[in-house]
Amino acid sequence: MLTIRRGEERGRTLLEWLDSRHTFSFGEYSDPAHMGFRSLRVINEDRVGPGGGFAPHPHRDMEILTYVLAGAVAHRDSLGHHVVTRAGEIQRMTAGTGITHSEYNHSDEKPVHFLQVWIRPDRDGIAPGYEQRALGRRKGFALAVSRDGREGSLKIHQDAEVHVAELEPGEDAEFPLAPDRHAWVQVARGDVMVNGHPLVAGDGVAASGEDRIAAKAGSAATLLLFDLA
């Protein structure tokens, strides 16, 4: 079964420096019908203007991923990390017992465009941590995040994986779903057919009871696939 979440139906936070779209309830946007999917709690698509950003603020007991689509994000946290995450790179922050961080547009001239994702950990009280990596383009769905950190992926504390596909026009990709697994596919860029359904940037689709995810790009497209227990 597939359930489509259209991008234009998402919640929105619009500030002078921020345009943020919320796939699931977040902040002042609350929708009981969209509180997350399995362990996936937040998908925010953020566009931050030059020099803008999120001032230092705390988190606890959440796995927080940031995937940069264009521009660069300057990250600073209470663990002493002061790094820049650029387009095509992904960062993982385990909030655990508590972490304070800020995320700013690294540029004073150009906007930055990124997805921020929250995944609930399998337990509370984990030691906080941070890591990031660049995702080189590979054919099909490339593993970016996993529970065991295999293939150089970022490691999270949950039975969940994130796979990223960068597709050229007309290119396709397929991902087999194991029995009793669920998937969420988020279209970050472009337009694509997913299991026969047309999706565009901002759209997402939940899949349960499916044996595979089959995607075919109409234009250059970026997809994030969440493989969830």
RODO-2510 file (C-alpha; in nm, 4 decimals, decimal comma):
residues 229
     n   res          X          Y          Z
     1     m     0,0000     0,0000     0,0000
     2     l     0,1234     0,3460    -0,0931
     3     t     0,0136     0,6690     0,0767
     4     i     0,1219     0,9896    -0,0945
     5     r     0,1944     1,3109     0,0949
     6     r     0,1911     1,5981    -0,1528
     7     g     0,4436     1,8739    -0,1056
     8     e     0,1872     2,1524    -0,1313
     9     e    -0,0070     1,9993     0,1598
    10     r     0,2845     2,0293     0,4035
    11     g     0,2955     2,2730     0,6914
    12     r     0,5005     2,5887     0,6556
    13     t     0,7054     2,8252     0,8674
    14     l     0,7866     3,1485     0,6875
    15     l     1,0208     3,4036     0,8460
    16     e     1,2337     3,6830     0,7060
    17     w     1,5319     3,4481     0,6766
    18     l     1,3620     3,1052     0,6631
    19     d     1,1177     2,9181     0,4417
    20     s     1,0579     2,5767     0,5986
    21     r     0,8168     2,3066     0,4821
    22     h     0,7103     2,0380     0,7285
    23     t     0,6116     1,6916     0,6067
    24     f     0,5098     1,6010     0,9631
    25     s     0,3894     1,8068     1,2589
    26     f     0,6642     2,0382     1,3813
    27     g     0,6780     2,3503     1,5959
    28     e     0,3565     2,5489     1,5609
    29     y     0,2365     2,3249     1,2771
    30     s     0,0286     2,0442     1,4252
    31     d    -0,1689     1,7861     1,2290
    32     p    -0,2763     1,4673     1,4136
    33     a    -0,2913     1,2857     1,0792
    34     h     0,0772     1,3574     1,0117
    35     m     0,2806     1,2919     1,3255
    36     g     0,5521     1,0850     1,1574
    37     f     0,5902     0,7413     1,0025
    38     r     0,7283     0,4493     1,2040
    39     s     1,0483     0,5826     1,3714
    40     l     1,0648     0,8739     1,1251
    41     r     0,9452     1,1823     1,3118
    42     v     1,0470     1,4937     1,1141
    43     i     1,1276     1,5845     0,7538
    44     n     1,1766     1,9577     0,7173
    45     e     1,2790     2,1146     0,3875
    46     d     1,4584     2,4363     0,4822
    47     r     1,5699     2,7285     0,2721
    48     v     1,7771     2,9734     0,4735
    49     g     1,8709     3,3156     0,3428
    50     p     2,2251     3,4546     0,3371
    51     g     2,3677     3,4854     0,6881
    52     g     2,0533     3,3429     0,8495
    53     g     2,0235     3,0413     1,0698
    54     f     1,9151     2,8678     1,3848
    55     a     2,0719     3,0117     1,7013
    56     p     2,2076     2,7709     1,9661
    57     h     1,9287     2,5503     2,1043
    58     p     1,9144     2,2156     2,2863
    59     h     1,7909     1,8690     2,1859
    60     r     1,7604     1,5359     2,3648
    61     d     1,6988     1,1746     2,2620
    62     m     1,6756     1,2141     1,8859
    63     e     1,8859     1,1177     1,5824
    64     i     1,9077     1,4327     1,3669
    65     l     2,0239     1,4182     1,0050
    66     t     2,0963     1,7116     0,7753
    67     y     2,1356     1,6553     0,4018
    68     v     2,2487     1,9625     0,2072
    69     l     2,1039     2,0084    -0,1415
    70     a     2,2594     2,3443    -0,2325
    71     g     2,4941     2,5810    -0,0531
    72     a     2,6574     2,5021     0,2806
    73     v     2,5567     2,4792     0,6479
    74     a     2,7876     2,5937     0,9285
    75     h     2,7410     2,3652     1,2308
    76     r     2,8612     2,4295     1,5854
    77     d     2,7736     2,2209     1,8914
    78     s     2,8445     2,1791     2,2609
    79     l     3,0732     1,8817     2,1890
    80     g     3,3207     2,1208     2,0295
    81     h     3,2462     2,0547     1,6637
    82     h     3,2700     2,3548     1,4320
    83     v     3,2287     2,2252     1,0766
    84     v     3,0764     2,3086     0,7396
    85     t     2,8445     2,0655     0,5595
    86     r     2,8302     2,1304     0,1864
    87     a     2,5994     2,0256    -0,0969
    88     g     2,6027     1,6482    -0,1373
    89     e     2,7126     1,5903     0,2219
    90     i     2,5129     1,4545     0,5149
    91     q     2,5619     1,5023     0,8887
    92     r     2,4351     1,2985     1,1818
    93     m     2,3898     1,4385     1,5302
    94     t     2,2890     1,2071     1,8136
    95     a     2,1236     1,4334     2,0700
    96     g     2,1127     1,1583     2,3344
    97     t     2,1484     1,2831     2,6906
    98     g     2,1635     1,6396     2,5639
    99     i     2,3373     1,8561     2,3072
   100     t     2,3206     2,2225     2,2112
   101     h     2,3884     2,3240     1,8528
   102     s     2,3466     2,5993     1,5958
   103     e     2,3037     2,5721     1,2188
   104     y     2,3706     2,8764     1,0010
   105     n     2,3976     2,9499     0,6327
   106     h     2,7722     2,9505     0,5716
   107     s     2,7329     3,2178     0,3046
   108     d     2,6485     3,5852     0,3444
   109     e     2,5560     3,6048    -0,0245
   110     k     2,3729     3,2877    -0,1316
   111     p     2,0853     3,0873     0,0207
   112     v     2,1253     2,7327     0,1482
   113     h     1,8767     2,4515     0,0841
   114     f     1,8718     2,1365     0,2963
   115     l     1,6583     1,8637     0,4492
   116     q     1,6591     1,8077     0,8228
   117     v     1,5351     1,4700     0,9406
   118     w     1,4605     1,3432     1,2901
   119     i     1,4510     0,9712     1,3701
   120     r     1,3566     0,8426     1,7114
   121     p     1,6369     0,6335     1,8670
   122     d     1,5684     0,2831     1,9947
   123     r     1,6400     0,3969     2,3507
   124     d     1,6890     0,7151     2,5518
   125     g     2,0023     0,8221     2,7340
   126     i     2,2564     0,7579     2,4579
   127     a     2,5817     0,9529     2,4669
   128     p     2,5605     1,2465     2,2236
   129     g     2,7735     1,2406     1,9102
   130     y     2,8338     1,3881     1,5659
   131     e     2,9704     1,2779     1,2285
   132     q     2,9376     1,3692     0,8628
   133     r     3,0381     1,2376     0,5218
   134     a     3,0244     1,3228     0,1542
   135     l     2,8021     1,1131    -0,0700
   136     g     2,9656     1,0453    -0,4032
   137     r     2,7230     0,9677    -0,6832
   138     r     2,6632     0,5955    -0,7227
   139     k     2,4166     0,4064    -0,9367
   140     g     2,0801     0,3379    -0,7737
   141     f     2,0037     0,3864    -0,4056
   142     a     2,3293     0,4409    -0,2152
   143     l     2,3463     0,3650     0,1572
   144     a     2,4049     0,6844     0,3583
   145     v     2,2865     0,5990     0,7122
   146     s     2,2486     0,2678     0,8929
   147     r     2,2372     0,1058     1,2334
   148     d     2,5694    -0,0752     1,1893
   149     g     2,7613     0,1921     0,9983
   150     r     2,8507    -0,0480     0,7180
   151     e     2,9965     0,0672     0,3869
   152     g     3,1119     0,3876     0,5524
   153     s     2,7569     0,5019     0,6293
   154     l     2,6719     0,7253     0,9224
   155     k     2,5624     0,5253     1,2264
   156     i     2,2329     0,5822     1,4071
   157     h     2,0775     0,4093     1,7068
   158     q     1,7668     0,2718     1,5383
   159     d     1,6679    -0,0117     1,3057
   160     a     1,6487     0,2257     1,0118
   161     e     1,8484     0,3059     0,7006
   162     v     1,8656     0,6028     0,4670
   163     h     1,9499     0,5513     0,1002
   164     v     2,0041     0,8373    -0,1467
   165     a     1,9540     0,8183    -0,5226
   166     e     2,0784     1,0829    -0,7652
   167     l     1,9071     1,0060    -1,0954
   168     e     1,9606     1,1506    -1,4413
   169     p     1,6580     1,2031    -1,6714
   170     g     1,5229     0,8643    -1,7747
   171     e     1,7395     0,6761    -1,5237
   172     d     1,5758     0,4262    -1,2914
   173     a     1,6565     0,2685    -0,9554
   174     e     1,5044    -0,0183    -0,7607
   175     f     1,5179    -0,1035    -0,3917
   176     p     1,3939    -0,4399    -0,2566
   177     l     1,1908    -0,4218     0,0638
   178     a     1,2232    -0,7145     0,3037
   179     p     0,9059    -0,8646     0,4541
   180     d     0,7658    -0,6582     0,7409
   181     r     0,9745    -0,3538     0,6403
   182     h     0,8303    -0,0160     0,5519
   183     a     0,9643     0,2678     0,3408
   184     w     0,9250     0,6397     0,3106
   185     v     1,0474     0,8020    -0,0117
   186     q     1,1048     1,1782    -0,0108
   187     v     1,1569     1,3579    -0,3412
   188     a     1,4111     1,6322    -0,2788
   189     r     1,4552     1,7466    -0,6396
   190     g     1,3069     1,6797    -0,9808
   191     d     1,0141     1,4640    -1,0860
   192     v     0,9961     1,0860    -1,0701
   193     m     0,7625     0,7893    -1,0969
   194     v     0,7598     0,5771    -0,7815
   195     n     0,5849     0,2421    -0,8180
   196     g     0,3879     0,3926    -1,1022
   197     h     0,2856     0,7123    -0,9217
   198     p     0,4088     1,0547    -1,0426
   199     l     0,5851     1,2582    -0,7729
   200     v     0,7567     1,5960    -0,7789
   201     a     0,9981     1,7765    -0,5496
   202     g     0,8502     1,8075    -0,2007
   203     d     0,6294     1,5002    -0,2342
   204     g     0,6710     1,1971    -0,0107
   205     v     0,5197     0,8520    -0,0127
   206     a     0,4794     0,5897     0,2595
   207     a     0,5032     0,2249     0,1512
   208     s     0,3818    -0,0701     0,3573
   209     g     0,3213    -0,4229     0,2315
   210     e     0,5278    -0,3575    -0,0820
   211     d     0,8112    -0,5842    -0,1947
   212     r     1,0104    -0,3133    -0,3702
   213     i     1,0428     0,0536    -0,4496
   214     a     1,0875     0,1243    -0,8206
   215     a     1,1749     0,4792    -0,9273
   216     k     1,2199     0,6304    -1,2732
   217     a     1,3248     0,9915    -1,3133
   218     g     1,1528     1,2251    -1,5572
   219     s     1,4088     1,4988    -1,4914
   220     a     1,7281     1,5032    -1,2852
   221     a     1,6057     1,3912    -0,9432
   222     t     1,7244     1,3367    -0,5878
   223     l     1,5413     1,0845    -0,3673
   224     l     1,5843     0,9872    -0,0051
   225     l     1,4551     0,6410     0,0821
   226     f     1,4020     0,5490     0,4475
   227     d     1,3963     0,1725     0,5126
   228     l     1,2140     0,1330     0,8447
   229     a     1,1164    -0,1441     1,0851
***
